[in-house]
């Protein structure tokens, strides 16, 4: 699954650690999601959308 987490984070000039703190997860989790190694749970995807003020569909795209 492709995502736009890194782009959205960069727009806000947040570090991976700052995003992780807002989400209540580890920095390693943020890194894994951004690199596409880990697909977040639905509750975490909703939290991501919430901190960025957008819909889940704007953050994630179906992958190959």
C-alpha positions in Angstrom: 0.0 0.0 0.0 1.4 3.4 -1.0 1.1 6.2 1.5 1.7 10.0 1.7 2.6 10.1 5.3 6.2 11.4 4.8 4.9 14.2 2.5 2.3 15.3 4.9 4.7 15.2 7.8 7.3 17.3 5.8 4.6 19.9 4.9 4.2 20.5 8.6 8.0 20.3 9.3 7.4 17.6 11.8 10.1 15.1 12.6 9.3 11.4 12.7 9.6 11.5 16.5 7.2 14.4 16.7 4.6 12.6 14.6 5.2 9.4 16.7 4.5 11.4 19.8 1.3 12.8 18.4 0.1 9.3 17.5 1.3 7.6 20.6 3.5 5.1 18.8 7.3 4.6 18.4 9.4 6.5 15.9 10.2 3.1 14.4 6.5 2.5 13.7 6.4 5.8 11.8 9.5 4.9 9.8 8.0 1.5 9.0 4.7 3.0 7.8 6.4 5.7 5.7 8.6 3.1 4.0 5.7 0.8 3.3 7.0 -2.0 5.5 4.0 -1.9 7.8 0.4 -1.1 7.1 -1.2 0.6 10.1 -4.3 -0.8 11.9 -7.5 0.9 11.1 -7.5 2.8 14.4 -4.0 4.0 13.7 -4.9 5.0 10.2 -7.8 7.1 11.6 -5.4 8.7 14.1 -3.0 9.5 11.2 -5.8 11.1 9.3 -6.9 13.0 12.4 -3.5 14.6 13.1 -3.1 15.6 9.4 -6.7 16.9 9.2 -7.6 14.8 6.2 -9.4 11.6 5.2 -7.8 8.2 5.3 -8.2 7.9 1.5 -6.0 11.0 1.1 -3.2 9.3 2.9 -3.3 5.8 1.5 -3.6 4.3 -2.0 -4.0 0.6 -2.9 -0.7 -1.0 -3.9 0.2 -3.7 -6.4 
